[in-house]
Amino acid sequence: MKIKKIVVLGSTGSIGTQALQVARTLGIDVVGISCNKNIKLLKEQIEKVAPKYIAVADEKAYREIKSEFGAKDIKIFYGEEGLKTLASLHEADVIINSISGIAGLTATLCALRAGKTLGLANKESLVVAGSLVTKTAKEFGSRILPIDSEHCAILQALRSGKHSEIKSLILTASGGPFFGMSREQLKSVTIKDALNHPNWHMGKKITIDSATLLNKGFEVIEASWLFSIPIEKIKVVVHPQSVVHSLVEFKDNNMIAQLSVPDMKGVLGYVMAGQTREEAVIQELSLINSSPLEFFDVDTETFKGIELVKFANLRGELYLSVCNGASEELVKLFLNRKIKFTDIDGILLECLNAVTLEREEVTEDNIFWADRIGKDFIKEKMAR
Protein backbone atom coordinates (compact mmCIF):
# COMPACT_ATOMS: atom_id res chain seq x y z
CA MET A 1 0.00 0.00 0.00
CA LYS A 2 1.34 3.40 -0.96
CA ILE A 3 1.32 5.65 2.09
CA LYS A 4 0.33 9.21 1.25
CA LYS A 5 -0.97 10.74 4.46
CA ILE A 6 -0.14 10.07 8.10
CA VAL A 7 -0.96 11.30 11.59
CA VAL A 8 1.84 11.42 14.18
CA LEU A 9 0.64 11.21 17.77
CA GLY A 10 3.31 12.33 20.21
CA SER A 11 5.08 14.36 17.54
CA THR A 12 7.40 16.19 19.95
CA GLY A 13 8.96 13.04 21.41
CA SER A 14 12.02 11.16 20.16
CA ILE A 15 10.13 8.85 17.77
CA GLY A 16 7.67 11.57 16.77
CA THR A 17 10.35 14.03 15.70
CA GLN A 18 12.12 11.34 13.68
CA ALA A 19 8.82 10.34 12.06
CA LEU A 20 8.39 13.88 10.79
CA GLN A 21 11.92 13.81 9.36
CA VAL A 22 11.27 10.53 7.55
CA ALA A 23 7.94 11.80 6.23
CA ARG A 24 9.71 14.76 4.61
CA THR A 25 12.32 12.48 3.03
CA LEU A 26 9.69 10.10 1.63
CA GLY A 27 7.31 12.84 0.51
CA ILE A 28 4.52 11.77 2.87
CA ASP A 29 1.95 14.38 3.92
CA VAL A 30 1.60 14.75 7.71
CA VAL A 31 -2.05 15.75 8.09
CA GLY A 32 -2.18 15.68 11.88
CA ILE A 33 0.12 15.94 14.91
CA SER A 34 -0.43 15.81 18.66
CA CYS A 35 1.58 16.59 21.75
CA ASN A 36 1.22 16.95 25.49
CA LYS A 37 2.76 20.33 26.37
CA ASN A 38 6.08 20.85 24.56
CA ILE A 39 4.70 24.04 23.11
CA LYS A 40 7.97 25.45 21.74
CA LEU A 41 8.72 22.43 19.60
CA LEU A 42 5.08 22.00 18.58
CA LYS A 43 5.03 25.54 17.16
CA GLU A 44 8.17 24.81 15.14
CA GLN A 45 6.57 21.63 13.80
CA ILE A 46 3.37 23.42 12.84
CA GLU A 47 5.38 25.93 10.79
CA LYS A 48 7.40 23.18 9.06
CA VAL A 49 4.74 20.52 8.55
CA ALA A 50 1.60 22.67 8.12
CA PRO A 51 -0.80 20.03 9.50
CA LYS A 52 -4.54 20.34 9.00
CA TYR A 53 -5.27 18.90 12.46
CA ILE A 54 -3.62 19.39 15.86
CA ALA A 55 -4.42 17.88 19.26
CA VAL A 56 -2.92 19.20 22.51
CA ALA A 57 -3.35 17.37 25.82
CA ASP A 58 -2.31 20.15 28.22
CA GLU A 59 -4.99 22.83 28.69
CA LYS A 60 -2.60 25.78 29.01
CA ALA A 61 -0.64 24.67 25.94
CA TYR A 62 -3.89 24.17 24.03
CA ARG A 63 -5.05 27.72 24.75
CA GLU A 64 -1.73 29.12 23.56
CA ILE A 65 -1.80 27.12 20.31
CA LYS A 66 -5.44 28.03 19.77
CA SER A 67 -4.65 31.71 20.25
CA GLU A 68 -1.69 31.70 17.87
CA PHE A 69 -2.93 29.37 15.13
CA GLY A 70 -6.71 29.37 15.55
CA ALA A 71 -7.28 31.92 12.80
CA LYS A 72 -5.47 29.75 10.25
CA ASP A 73 -7.04 26.89 8.33
CA ILE A 74 -6.13 24.39 11.07
CA LYS A 75 -8.50 22.42 13.28
CA ILE A 76 -7.21 22.40 16.84
CA PHE A 77 -8.49 19.91 19.41
CA TYR A 78 -8.01 19.58 23.16
CA GLY A 79 -7.49 16.68 25.52
CA GLU A 80 -8.47 13.04 25.18
CA GLU A 81 -11.31 13.74 22.75
CA GLY A 82 -8.91 15.58 20.49
CA LEU A 83 -6.52 12.64 20.62
CA LYS A 84 -9.32 10.25 19.70
CA THR A 85 -10.27 12.47 16.75
CA LEU A 86 -6.74 12.38 15.33
CA ALA A 87 -6.31 8.66 16.06
CA SER A 88 -9.30 7.86 13.87
CA LEU A 89 -8.82 10.54 11.22
CA HIS A 90 -10.55 9.36 8.05
CA GLU A 91 -8.07 10.79 5.55
CA ALA A 92 -4.94 9.30 7.15
CA ASP A 93 -3.48 6.12 5.65
CA VAL A 94 -1.43 5.36 8.77
CA ILE A 95 -1.61 6.50 12.39
CA ILE A 96 1.79 6.66 14.11
CA ASN A 97 1.32 6.29 17.87
CA SER A 98 4.49 7.45 19.60
CA ILE A 99 2.81 8.67 22.77
CA SER A 100 4.82 7.75 25.85
CA GLY A 101 3.44 5.46 28.54
CA ILE A 102 0.07 3.90 29.22
CA ALA A 103 -1.59 7.15 28.13
CA GLY A 104 -1.09 5.91 24.56
CA LEU A 105 -3.44 2.94 25.00
CA THR A 106 -6.60 4.95 24.34
CA ALA A 107 -5.22 6.21 21.03
CA THR A 108 -4.19 2.69 20.03
CA LEU A 109 -7.66 1.27 20.62
CA CYS A 110 -9.30 4.24 18.92
CA ALA A 111 -7.16 3.84 15.78
CA LEU A 112 -7.83 0.10 15.64
CA ARG A 113 -11.58 0.56 16.08
CA ALA A 114 -11.46 2.97 13.14
CA GLY A 115 -9.95 0.20 11.00
CA LYS A 116 -6.62 2.01 10.64
CA THR A 117 -3.14 0.74 9.92
CA LEU A 118 -1.34 1.55 13.15
CA GLY A 119 2.38 2.23 13.33
CA LEU A 120 2.86 1.35 17.00
CA ALA A 121 5.76 2.87 18.91
CA ASN A 122 3.79 2.89 22.17
CA LYS A 123 4.95 -0.45 23.58
CA GLU A 124 2.75 -0.15 26.68
CA SER A 125 -0.33 -0.78 24.50
CA LEU A 126 0.74 -4.37 23.88
CA VAL A 127 2.46 -4.92 27.22
CA VAL A 128 -0.54 -4.08 29.39
CA ALA A 129 -3.37 -4.79 26.94
CA GLY A 130 -2.08 -7.40 24.52
CA SER A 131 -5.21 -9.52 24.46
CA LEU A 132 -7.52 -6.50 24.14
CA VAL A 133 -5.42 -4.80 21.46
CA THR A 134 -5.02 -7.87 19.26
CA LYS A 135 -8.68 -8.79 19.66
CA THR A 136 -9.71 -5.26 18.65
CA ALA A 137 -7.42 -5.30 15.61
CA LYS A 138 -8.91 -8.60 14.45
CA GLU A 139 -12.49 -7.47 15.07
CA PHE A 140 -12.14 -4.27 13.03
CA GLY A 141 -9.76 -5.55 10.35
CA SER A 142 -6.96 -3.23 11.44
CA ARG A 143 -3.24 -3.83 11.15
CA ILE A 144 -0.45 -3.24 13.65
CA LEU A 145 3.05 -2.49 12.33
CA PRO A 146 5.64 -2.32 15.13
CA ILE A 147 7.86 0.76 15.32
CA ASP A 148 10.52 -0.94 17.38
CA SER A 149 13.85 -2.15 15.99
CA GLU A 150 13.51 -5.70 17.34
CA HIS A 151 9.93 -6.33 16.30
CA CYS A 152 10.33 -4.67 12.93
CA ALA A 153 13.35 -6.93 12.36
CA ILE A 154 11.21 -9.98 13.10
CA LEU A 155 8.45 -8.65 10.84
CA GLN A 156 10.96 -8.45 7.98
CA ALA A 157 12.63 -11.80 8.73
CA LEU A 158 9.27 -13.58 8.78
CA ARG A 159 8.85 -12.80 5.10
CA SER A 160 11.32 -15.69 4.60
CA GLY A 161 9.07 -18.38 6.03
CA LYS A 162 5.64 -19.45 7.20
CA HIS A 163 4.35 -18.97 10.74
CA SER A 164 4.05 -22.75 11.11
CA GLU A 165 7.78 -23.07 10.36
CA ILE A 166 8.92 -20.90 13.29
CA LYS A 167 11.02 -22.60 15.94
CA SER A 168 11.79 -19.49 18.01
CA LEU A 169 12.12 -15.73 17.93
CA ILE A 170 15.43 -14.28 19.10
CA LEU A 171 15.41 -10.71 20.41
CA THR A 172 18.73 -8.95 20.66
CA ALA A 173 19.59 -6.62 23.55
CA SER A 174 22.50 -4.20 23.58
CA GLY A 175 23.05 -4.90 27.27
CA GLY A 176 22.78 -1.17 27.95
CA PRO A 177 25.50 0.97 29.56
CA PHE A 178 26.24 -1.53 32.34
CA PHE A 179 26.83 -4.73 30.38
CA GLY A 180 29.42 -6.88 32.15
CA MET A 181 29.08 -5.15 35.52
CA SER A 182 28.36 -6.97 38.78
CA ARG A 183 25.43 -6.36 41.11
CA GLU A 184 27.82 -4.75 43.58
CA GLN A 185 29.12 -2.34 40.93
CA LEU A 186 25.55 -1.38 39.95
CA LYS A 187 24.87 -0.08 43.45
CA SER A 188 27.01 2.99 42.82
CA VAL A 189 26.03 3.93 39.26
CA THR A 190 24.75 7.47 38.66
CA ILE A 191 21.82 8.89 36.73
CA LYS A 192 24.24 10.18 34.11
CA ASP A 193 25.73 6.69 33.77
CA ALA A 194 22.29 5.09 33.36
CA LEU A 195 21.20 7.59 30.72
CA ASN A 196 24.37 7.07 28.68
CA HIS A 197 23.09 4.34 26.36
CA PRO A 198 25.92 3.15 24.08
CA ASN A 199 23.92 2.85 20.84
CA TRP A 200 20.50 4.51 21.00
CA HIS A 201 19.23 8.01 21.76
CA MET A 202 15.86 7.62 23.49
CA GLY A 203 13.66 9.19 26.17
CA LYS A 204 14.73 8.92 29.80
CA LYS A 205 12.17 6.30 30.88
CA ILE A 206 12.95 3.80 28.12
CA THR A 207 16.70 4.42 28.53
CA ILE A 208 16.55 3.51 32.23
CA ASP A 209 14.33 0.50 31.42
CA SER A 210 16.95 -0.59 28.89
CA ALA A 211 19.65 -0.36 31.55
CA THR A 212 17.68 -2.63 33.92
CA LEU A 213 16.58 -4.86 30.98
CA LEU A 214 12.97 -4.28 32.03
CA ASN A 215 12.39 -2.89 28.55
CA LYS A 216 13.59 -6.16 27.03
CA GLY A 217 11.11 -8.03 29.20
CA PHE A 218 8.36 -5.78 27.86
CA GLU A 219 9.57 -6.54 24.33
CA VAL A 220 9.19 -10.27 24.97
CA ILE A 221 5.53 -9.66 25.81
CA GLU A 222 5.12 -7.46 22.73
CA ALA A 223 6.63 -10.10 20.47
CA SER A 224 4.37 -12.80 21.86
CA TRP A 225 1.22 -10.80 21.03
CA LEU A 226 2.42 -9.37 17.73
CA PHE A 227 3.48 -12.69 16.24
CA SER A 228 1.25 -15.14 18.14
CA ILE A 229 4.24 -16.96 19.62
CA PRO A 230 4.32 -18.44 23.16
CA ILE A 231 6.70 -16.66 25.51
CA GLU A 232 8.64 -19.91 25.99
CA LYS A 233 9.67 -19.73 22.31
CA ILE A 234 11.09 -16.22 22.60
CA LYS A 235 14.77 -15.95 23.48
CA VAL A 236 16.92 -12.95 24.35
CA VAL A 237 20.64 -12.61 23.62
CA VAL A 238 22.96 -9.70 24.36
CA HIS A 239 24.42 -8.16 21.22
CA PRO A 240 26.46 -5.08 22.22
CA GLN A 241 26.86 -3.69 18.69
CA SER A 242 23.07 -3.35 18.04
CA VAL A 243 23.55 -4.17 14.37
CA VAL A 244 21.61 -7.45 14.28
CA HIS A 245 18.23 -6.20 15.42
CA SER A 246 16.62 -9.63 15.94
CA LEU A 247 16.34 -13.05 14.33
CA VAL A 248 13.83 -15.75 13.48
CA GLU A 249 14.92 -19.36 13.94
CA PHE A 250 13.01 -21.82 11.77
CA LYS A 251 12.37 -25.52 12.35
CA ASP A 252 15.15 -26.54 9.97
CA ASN A 253 17.61 -24.64 12.24
CA ASN A 254 18.18 -21.89 9.69
CA MET A 255 18.08 -18.36 11.06
CA ILE A 256 17.08 -15.17 9.27
CA ALA A 257 18.30 -11.86 10.71
CA GLN A 258 17.84 -8.19 9.86
CA LEU A 259 20.88 -5.93 10.06
CA SER A 260 21.32 -2.17 9.83
CA VAL A 261 22.94 0.72 11.64
CA PRO A 262 21.17 1.41 14.97
CA ASP A 263 18.83 4.19 13.84
CA MET A 264 15.07 4.25 14.43
CA LYS A 265 14.54 6.15 11.20
CA GLY A 266 15.19 2.86 9.39
CA VAL A 267 12.22 1.27 11.16
CA LEU A 268 10.06 4.32 10.53
CA GLY A 269 11.02 4.32 6.86
CA TYR A 270 10.02 0.68 6.43
CA VAL A 271 6.66 1.17 8.14
CA MET A 272 5.85 4.54 6.58
CA ALA A 273 6.74 3.29 3.09
CA GLY A 274 4.14 0.56 3.49
CA GLN A 275 6.75 -2.21 3.97
CA THR A 276 8.39 -1.43 0.66
CA ARG A 277 12.02 -0.52 0.02
CA GLU A 278 12.02 3.19 -0.80
CA GLU A 279 14.65 5.89 -0.59
CA ALA A 280 17.20 5.27 2.18
CA VAL A 281 16.62 7.29 5.33
CA ILE A 282 19.59 5.85 7.27
CA GLN A 283 23.30 5.44 6.62
CA GLU A 284 24.67 2.40 4.82
CA LEU A 285 25.91 -0.37 7.12
CA SER A 286 29.59 -1.24 6.86
CA LEU A 287 30.06 -4.86 7.90
CA ILE A 288 33.82 -4.38 8.15
CA ASN A 289 33.60 -1.34 10.42
CA SER A 290 30.88 -2.99 12.51
CA SER A 291 32.88 -6.15 13.18
CA PRO A 292 33.12 -8.10 15.32
CA LEU A 293 29.45 -8.89 15.89
CA GLU A 294 29.22 -10.52 19.32
CA PHE A 295 26.48 -12.40 21.18
CA PHE A 296 26.24 -13.32 24.87
CA ASP A 297 23.82 -14.89 27.32
CA VAL A 298 21.79 -12.51 29.48
CA ASP A 299 23.05 -12.24 33.07
CA THR A 300 19.66 -12.60 34.74
CA GLU A 301 21.20 -12.66 38.23
CA THR A 302 22.58 -9.14 37.81
CA PHE A 303 19.90 -7.70 35.52
CA LYS A 304 16.52 -8.91 36.70
CA GLY A 305 14.19 -6.94 34.43
CA ILE A 306 13.28 -9.69 31.97
CA GLU A 307 12.47 -12.22 34.69
CA LEU A 308 10.40 -9.65 36.61
CA VAL A 309 8.20 -9.03 33.57
CA LYS A 310 7.79 -12.77 33.01
CA PHE A 311 6.85 -13.19 36.68
CA ALA A 312 4.20 -10.46 36.36
CA ASN A 313 2.82 -12.16 33.26
CA LEU A 314 2.62 -15.50 35.08
CA ARG A 315 0.51 -13.90 37.81
CA GLY A 316 -1.97 -12.70 35.20
CA GLU A 317 -2.22 -10.18 32.37
CA LEU A 318 -3.41 -7.34 34.62
CA TYR A 319 -0.25 -7.72 36.71
CA LEU A 320 1.66 -6.39 33.72
CA SER A 321 -0.24 -3.14 34.28
CA VAL A 322 0.85 -3.22 37.92
CA CYS A 323 4.42 -3.82 36.77
CA ASN A 324 4.26 -0.96 34.28
CA GLY A 325 2.76 1.51 36.75
CA ALA A 326 5.22 0.63 39.49
CA SER A 327 8.19 0.83 37.12
CA GLU A 328 7.18 4.32 36.00
CA GLU A 329 7.15 5.54 39.60
CA LEU A 330 10.45 3.82 40.38
CA VAL A 331 12.20 5.38 37.40
CA LYS A 332 10.95 8.81 38.50
CA LEU A 333 12.31 8.17 41.99
CA PHE A 334 15.68 7.15 40.60
CA LEU A 335 15.85 10.20 38.31
CA ASN A 336 14.98 12.37 41.33
CA ARG A 337 17.77 10.75 43.37
CA LYS A 338 15.35 9.19 45.86
CA ILE A 339 16.49 5.58 45.30
CA LYS A 340 19.54 3.76 43.94
CA PHE A 341 19.61 2.06 40.54
CA THR A 342 19.52 -1.41 42.10
CA ASP A 343 16.45 -0.44 44.14
CA ILE A 344 14.37 -0.31 40.95
CA ASP A 345 14.10 -4.05 40.40
CA GLY A 346 14.28 -4.85 44.12
CA ILE A 347 11.25 -2.73 44.99
CA LEU A 348 9.45 -3.83 41.82
CA LEU A 349 9.73 -7.46 42.90
CA GLU A 350 8.39 -6.50 46.33
CA CYS A 351 5.41 -4.84 44.65
CA LEU A 352 4.64 -7.81 42.39
CA ASN A 353 4.76 -10.17 45.37
CA ALA A 354 2.64 -7.97 47.64
CA VAL A 355 -0.17 -6.86 45.32
CA THR A 356 -3.23 -9.08 44.91
CA LEU A 357 -5.82 -7.98 42.36
CA GLU A 358 -9.47 -8.76 42.89
CA ARG A 359 -10.23 -8.20 39.21
CA GLU A 360 -9.16 -10.44 36.31
CA GLU A 361 -10.96 -9.26 33.18
CA VAL A 362 -8.71 -7.34 30.80
CA THR A 363 -10.80 -4.25 30.02
CA GLU A 364 -9.63 -0.72 29.37
CA ASP A 365 -10.93 0.42 32.79
CA ASN A 366 -9.29 -2.47 34.62
CA ILE A 367 -5.97 -1.89 32.86
CA PHE A 368 -5.81 1.72 34.05
CA TRP A 369 -7.03 0.62 37.50
CA ALA A 370 -4.23 -1.96 37.83
CA ASP A 371 -1.68 0.58 36.61
CA ARG A 372 -2.77 2.92 39.44
CA ILE A 373 -2.46 0.04 41.91
CA GLY A 374 1.20 -0.31 40.94
CA LYS A 375 1.85 3.43 41.15
CA ASP A 376 0.06 3.74 44.49
CA PHE A 377 2.03 0.85 46.02
CA ILE A 378 5.31 2.65 45.28
CA LYS A 379 4.03 6.03 46.48
CA GLU A 380 2.73 4.54 49.74
CA LYS A 381 5.96 2.62 50.34
CA MET A 382 8.06 5.76 49.88
CA ALA A 383 5.76 7.76 52.17
CA ARG A 384 6.29 5.39 55.13
C-alpha positions in Angstrom: 0.0 0.0 0.0 1.3 3.4 -1.0 1.3 5.6 2.1 0.3 9.2 1.2 -1.0 10.7 4.5 -0.1 10.1 8.1 -1.0 11.3 11.6 1.8 11.4 14.2 0.6 11.2 17.8 3.3 12.3 20.2 5.1 14.4 17.5 7.4 16.2 20.0 9.0 13.0 21.4 12.0 11.2 20.2 10.1 8.9 17.8 7.7 11.6 16.8 10.3 14.0 15.7 12.1 11.3 13.7 8.8 10.3 12.1 8.4 13.9 10.8 11.9 13.8 9.4 11.3 10.5 7.6 7.9 11.8 6.2 9.7 14.8 4.6 12.3 12.5 3.0 9.7 10.1 1.6 7.3 12.8 0.5 4.5 11.8 2.9 2.0 14.4 3.9 1.6 14.8 7.7 -2.0 15.7 8.1 -2.2 15.7 11.9 0.1 15.9 14.9 -0.4 15.8 18.7 1.6 16.6 21.8 1.2 17.0 25.5 2.8 20.3 26.4 6.1 20.9 24.6 4.7 24.0 23.1 8.0 25.5 21.7 8.7 22.4 19.6 5.1 22.0 18.6 5.0 25.5 17.2 8.2 24.8 15.1 6.6 21.6 13.8 3.4 23.4 12.8 5.4 25.9 10.8 7.4 23.2 9.1 4.7 20.5 8.6 1.6 22.7 8.1 -0.8 20.0 9.5 -4.5 20.3 9.0 -5.3 18.9 12.5 -3.6 19.4 15.9 -4.4 17.9 19.3 -2.9 19.2 22.5 -3.3 17.4 25.8 -2.3 20.1 28.2 -5.0 22.8 28.7 -2.6 25.8 29.0 -0.6 24.7 25.9 -3.9 24.2 24.0 -5.1 27.7 24.8 -1.7 29.1 23.6 -1.8 27.1 20.3 -5.4 28.0 19.8 -4.6 31.7 20.3 -1.7 31.7 17.9 -2.9 29.4 15.1 -6.7 29.4 15.6 -7.3 31.9 12.8 -5.5 29.7 10.3 -7.0 26.9 8.3 -6.1 24.4 11.1 -8.5 22.4 13.3 -7.2 22.4 16.8 -8.5 19.9 19.4 -8.0 19.6 23.2 -7.5 16.7 25.5 -8.5 13.0 25.2 -11.3 13.7 22.8 -8.9 15.6 20.5 -6.5 12.6 20.6 -9.3 10.2 19.7 -10.3 12.5 16.8 -6.7 12.4 15.3 -6.3 8.7 16.1 -9.3 7.9 13.9 -8.8 10.5 11.2 -10.5 9.4 8.1 -8.1 10.8 5.5 -4.9 9.3 7.1 -3.5 6.1 5.7 -1.4 5.4 8.8 -1.6 6.5 12.4 1.8 6.7 14.1 1.3 6.3 17.9 4.5 7.4 19.6 2.8 8.7 22.8 4.8 7.8 25.8 3.4 5.5 28.5 0.1 3.9 29.2 -1.6 7.1 28.1 -1.1 5.9 24.6 -3.4 2.9 25.0 -6.6 5.0 24.3 -5.2 6.2 21.0 -4.2 2.7 20.0 -7.7 1.3 20.6 -9.3 4.2 18.9 -7.2 3.8 15.8 -7.8 0.1 15.6 -11.6 0.6 16.1 -11.5 3.0 13.1 -9.9 0.2 11.0 -6.6 2.0 10.6 -3.1 0.7 9.9 -1.3 1.5 13.2 2.4 2.2 13.3 2.9 1.4 17.0 5.8 2.9 18.9 3.8 2.9 22.2 5.0 -0.5 23.6 2.7 -0.2 26.7 -0.3 -0.8 24.5 0.7 -4.4 23.9 2.5 -4.9 27.2 -0.5 -4.1 29.4 -3.4 -4.8 26.9 -2.1 -7.4 24.5 -5.2 -9.5 24.5 -7.5 -6.5 24.1 -5.4 -4.8 21.5 -5.0 -7.9 19.3 -8.7 -8.8 19.7 -9.7 -5.3 18.7 -7.4 -5.3 15.6 -8.9 -8.6 14.5 -12.5 -7.5 15.1 -12.1 -4.3 13.0 -9.8 -5.5 10.3 -7.0 -3.2 11.4 -3.2 -3.8 11.1 -0.4 -3.2 13.6 3.0 -2.5 12.3 5.6 -2.3 15.1 7.9 0.8 15.3 10.5 -0.9 17.4 13.8 -2.1 16.0 13.5 -5.7 17.3 9.9 -6.3 16.3 10.3 -4.7 12.9 13.3 -6.9 12.4 11.2 -10.0 13.1 8.5 -8.6 10.8 11.0 -8.4 8.0 12.6 -11.8 8.7 9.3 -13.6 8.8 8.8 -12.8 5.1 11.3 -15.7 4.6 9.1 -18.4 6.0 5.6 -19.4 7.2 4.4 -19.0 10.7 4.0 -22.7 11.1 7.8 -23.1 10.4 8.9 -20.9 13.3 11.0 -22.6 15.9 11.8 -19.5 18.0 12.1 -15.7 17.9 15.4 -14.3 19.1 15.4 -10.7 20.4 18.7 -8.9 20.7 19.6 -6.6 23.5 22.5 -4.2 23.6 23.0 -4.9 27.3 22.8 -1.2 28.0 25.5 1.0 29.6 26.2 -1.5 32.3 26.8 -4.7 30.4 29.4 -6.9 32.2 29.1 -5.1 35.5 28.4 -7.0 38.8 25.4 -6.4 41.1 27.8 -4.7 43.6 29.1 -2.3 40.9 25.6 -1.4 39.9 24.9 -0.1 43.5 27.0 3.0 42.8 26.0 3.9 39.3 24.7 7.5 38.7 21.8 8.9 36.7 24.2 10.2 34.1 25.7 6.7 33.8 22.3 5.1 33.4 21.2 7.6 30.7 24.4 7.1 28.7 23.1 4.3 26.4 25.9 3.1 24.1 23.9 2.8 20.8 20.5 4.5 21.0 19.2 8.0 21.8 15.9 7.6 23.5 13.7 9.2 26.2 14.7 8.9 29.8 12.2 6.3 30.9 12.9 3.8 28.1 16.7 4.4 28.5 16.5 3.5 32.2 14.3 0.5 31.4 16.9 -0.6 28.9 19.7 -0.4 31.5 17.7 -2.6 33.9 16.6 -4.9 31.0 13.0 -4.3 32.0 12.4 -2.9 28.5 13.6 -6.2 27.0 11.1 -8.0 29.2 8.4 -5.8 27.9 9.6 -6.5 24.3 9.2 -10.3 25.0 5.5 -9.7 25.8 5.1 -7.5 22.7 6.6 -10.1 20.5 4.4 -12.8 21.9 1.2 -10.8 21.0 2.4 -9.4 17.7 3.5 -12.7 16.2 1.2 -15.1 18.1 4.2 -17.0 19.6 4.3 -18.4 23.2 6.7 -16.7 25.5 8.6 -19.9 26.0 9.7 -19.7 22.3 11.1 -16.2 22.6 14.8 -15.9 23.5 16.9 -13.0 24.3 20.6 -12.6 23.6 23.0 -9.7 24.4 24.4 -8.2 21.2 26.5 -5.1 22.2 26.9 -3.7 18.7 23.1 -3.4 18.0 23.6 -4.2 14.4 21.6 -7.5 14.3 18.2 -6.2 15.4 16.6 -9.6 15.9 16.3 -13.0 14.3 13.8 -15.7 13.5 14.9 -19.4 13.9 13.0 -21.8 11.8 12.4 -25.5 12.4 15.2 -26.5 10.0 17.6 -24.6 12.2 18.2 -21.9 9.7 18.1 -18.4 11.1 17.1 -15.2 9.3 18.3 -11.9 10.7 17.8 -8.2 9.9 20.9 -5.9 10.1 21.3 -2.2 9.8 22.9 0.7 11.6 21.2 1.4 15.0 18.8 4.2 13.8 15.1 4.2 14.4 14.5 6.1 11.2 15.2 2.9 9.4 12.2 1.3 11.2 10.1 4.3 10.5 11.0 4.3 6.9 10.0 0.7 6.4 6.7 1.2 8.1 5.9 4.5 6.6 6.7 3.3 3.1 4.1 0.6 3.5 6.7 -2.2 4.0 8.4 -1.4 0.7 12.0 -0.5 0.0 12.0 3.2 -0.8 14.7 5.9 -0.6 17.2 5.3 2.2 16.6 7.3 5.3 19.6 5.8 7.3 23.3 5.4 6.6 24.7 2.4 4.8 25.9 -0.4 7.1 29.6 -1.2 6.9 30.1 -4.9 7.9 33.8 -4.4 8.1 33.6 -1.3 10.4 30.9 -3.0 12.5 32.9 -6.1 13.2 33.1 -8.1 15.3 29.5 -8.9 15.9 29.2 -10.5 19.3 26.5 -12.4 21.2 26.2 -13.3 24.9 23.8 -14.9 27.3 21.8 -12.5 29.5 23.1 -12.2 33.1 19.7 -12.6 34.7 21.2 -12.7 38.2 22.6 -9.1 37.8 19.9 -7.7 35.5 16.5 -8.9 36.7 14.2 -6.9 34.4 13.3 -9.7 32.0 12.5 -12.2 34.7 10.4 -9.7 36.6 8.2 -9.0 33.6 7.8 -12.8 33.0 6.8 -13.2 36.7 4.2 -10.5 36.4 2.8 -12.2 33.3 2.6 -15.5 35.1 0.5 -13.9 37.8 -2.0 -12.7 35.2 -2.2 -10.2 32.4 -3.4 -7.3 34.6 -0.3 -7.7 36.7 1.7 -6.4 33.7 -0.2 -3.1 34.3 0.9 -3.2 37.9 4.4 -3.8 36.8 4.3 -1.0 34.3 2.8 1.5 36.7 5.2 0.6 39.5 8.2 0.8 37.1 7.2 4.3 36.0 7.2 5.5 39.6 10.4 3.8 40.4 12.2 5.4 37.4 10.9 8.8 38.5 12.3 8.2 42.0 15.7 7.1 40.6 15.9 10.2 38.3 15.0 12.4 41.3 17.8 10.7 43.4 15.4 9.2 45.9 16.5 5.6 45.3 19.5 3.8 43.9 19.6 2.1 40.5 19.5 -1.4 42.1 16.4 -0.4 44.1 14.4 -0.3 40.9 14.1 -4.1 40.4 14.3 -4.8 44.1 11.3 -2.7 45.0 9.4 -3.8 41.8 9.7 -7.5 42.9 8.4 -6.5 46.3 5.4 -4.8 44.6 4.6 -7.8 42.4 4.8 -10.2 45.4 2.6 -8.0 47.6 -0.2 -6.9 45.3 -3.2 -9.1 44.9 -5.8 -8.0 42.4 -9.5 -8.8 42.9 -10.2 -8.2 39.2 -9.2 -10.4 36.3 -11.0 -9.3 33.2 -8.7 -7.3 30.8 -10.8 -4.3 30.0 -9.6 -0.7 29.4 -10.9 0.4 32.8 -9.3 -2.5 34.6 -6.0 -1.9 32.9 -5.8 1.7 34.0 -7.0 0.6 37.5 -4.2 -2.0 37.8 -1.7 0.6 36.6 -2.8 2.9 39.4 -2.5 0.0 41.9 1.2 -0.3 40.9 1.8 3.4 41.1 0.1 3.7 44.5 2.0 0.9 46.0 5.3 2.6 45.3 4.0 6.0 46.5 2.7 4.5 49.7 6.0 2.6 50.3 8.1 5.8 49.9 5.8 7.8 52.2 6.3 5.4 55.1 
